[in-house]
């Protein structure tokens, strides 16, 4: 079998990273119940992460240059949506952590008084 070109190796590596990213998202989905807004953001993240990898693989088999470019653009949009969803989840997590710290501190202060 012929050794793939450097460009082909980069394409396959990108597809592999996208699949790993999608798999990591799916494995990170919270197992405990989460509130409705969090469910919406997590759902968007799962769909966008899967969409990124799926569109990269589909682009590889594009029927024309225009089809290839269209699928690559879609993959890029899905990747950007994933990034936005991750930022929302990260910020929500930080807010919850800060609230928990403040509540714990307030409980300590009430016990002291």
C-alpha positions as a printed NumPy array, in Angstrom:
array([[  0.   ,   0.   ,   0.   ],
       [  1.229,   3.456,  -0.889],
       [  2.3  ,   5.798,   1.936],
       [ -0.189,   8.7  ,   2.324],
       [  1.054,  12.168,   1.417],
       [  1.81 ,  14.736,   4.12 ],
       [ -1.411,  16.602,   3.253],
       [ -3.4  ,  13.369,   3.592],
       [ -1.761,  12.626,   6.936],
       [ -2.768,  16.102,   8.188],
       [ -6.346,  15.525,   7.012],
       [ -6.549,  12.168,   8.766],
       [ -5.011,  13.627,  11.936],
       [ -7.583,  16.448,  11.925],
       [-10.41 ,  13.953,  11.523],
       [ -9.019,  11.853,  14.37 ],
       [ -8.769,  14.885,  16.687],
       [-12.355,  15.861,  15.847],
       [-13.594,  12.337,  16.609],
       [-11.664,  12.328,  19.91 ],
       [-13.162,  15.747,  20.765],
       [-16.681,  14.491,  20.034],
       [-16.117,  11.329,  22.072],
       [-14.746,  13.335,  25.003],
       [-17.813,  15.591,  24.938],
       [-20.146,  12.603,  24.974],
       [-18.235,  10.991,  27.848],
       [-18.238,  14.275,  29.805],
       [-22.013,  14.742,  29.648],
       [-23.197,  14.995,  33.271],
       [-24.597,  11.769,  34.659],
       [-26.498,  13.521,  37.454],
       [-29.656,  15.517,  36.749],
       [-28.966,  19.05 ,  35.502],
       [-31.228,  22.071,  35.16 ],
       [-33.05 ,  22.844,  31.922],
       [-30.738,  25.641,  30.68 ],
       [-27.731,  23.376,  31.236],
       [-29.459,  20.561,  29.342],
       [-29.951,  22.91 ,  26.384],
       [-26.292,  24.023,  26.321],
       [-24.993,  20.481,  26.777],
       [-27.315,  19.269,  23.999],
       [-26.004,  21.977,  21.682],
       [-22.435,  21.049,  22.585],
       [-23.032,  17.361,  21.861],
       [-24.658,  18.136,  18.493],
       [-21.985,  20.67 ,  17.507],
       [-19.109,  18.401,  18.518],
       [-20.585,  15.481,  16.596],
       [-21.375,  17.783,  13.666],
       [-17.783,  18.961,  13.491],
       [-16.333,  15.468,  13.169],
       [-19.108,  14.252,  10.866],
       [-18.696,  17.184,   8.473],
       [-14.915,  16.823,   8.357],
       [-15.291,  13.184,   7.366],
       [-18.028,  14.034,   4.851],
       [-15.899,  16.812,   3.339],
       [-13.201,  14.253,   2.651],
       [-15.656,  12.492,   0.345],
       [-17.102,  15.659,  -1.226],
       [-18.542,  15.181,  -4.684],
       [-17.   ,  18.434,  -5.925],
       [-14.742,  21.246,  -4.768],
       [-17.831,  23.294,  -3.908],
       [-19.261,  20.405,  -1.854],
       [-15.917,  19.99 ,  -0.063],
       [-15.737,  23.71 ,   0.785],
       [-19.347,  23.784,   1.95 ],
       [-18.798,  20.867,   4.34 ],
       [-15.548,  22.368,   5.621],
       [-17.323,  25.682,   6.303],
       [-20.067,  23.809,   8.14 ],
       [-17.459,  21.939,  10.201],
       [-15.832,  25.266,  11.111],
       [-19.19 ,  26.745,  12.184],
       [-19.873,  23.656,  14.311],
       [-16.425,  23.939,  15.901],
       [-17.071,  27.597,  16.748],
       [-20.448,  26.67 ,  18.244],
       [-18.715,  24.001,  20.349],
       [-16.26 ,  26.615,  21.592],
       [-19.105,  28.951,  22.589],
       [-20.952,  26.159,  24.415],
       [-17.798,  25.155,  26.28 ],
       [-17.302,  28.781,  27.366],
       [-20.889,  28.906,  28.688],
       [-20.432,  25.658,  30.615],
       [-17.102,  26.851,  32.041],
       [-18.612,  30.164,  33.179],
       [-21.636,  28.469,  34.715],
       [-19.338,  26.098,  36.574],
       [-17.282,  29.007,  37.913],
       [-20.432,  30.828,  39.05 ],
       [-21.717,  27.724,  40.846],
       [-18.353,  27.144,  42.534],
       [-18.248,  30.753,  43.746],
       [-21.822,  30.516,  45.03 ],
       [-21.001,  27.317,  46.91 ],
       [-17.968,  28.978,  48.504],
       [-20.059,  31.967,  49.592],
       [-22.746,  29.704,  51.039],
       [-20.169,  27.684,  52.971],
       [-18.613,  30.892,  54.319],
       [-22.037,  32.212,  55.334],
       [-22.779,  28.968,  57.203],
       [-19.454,  29.231,  59.042],
       [-20.207,  32.812,  60.034],
       [-23.694,  31.875,  61.295],
       [-22.24 ,  29.111,  63.463],
       [-19.735,  31.506,  64.967],
       [-22.423,  34.019,  65.917]])
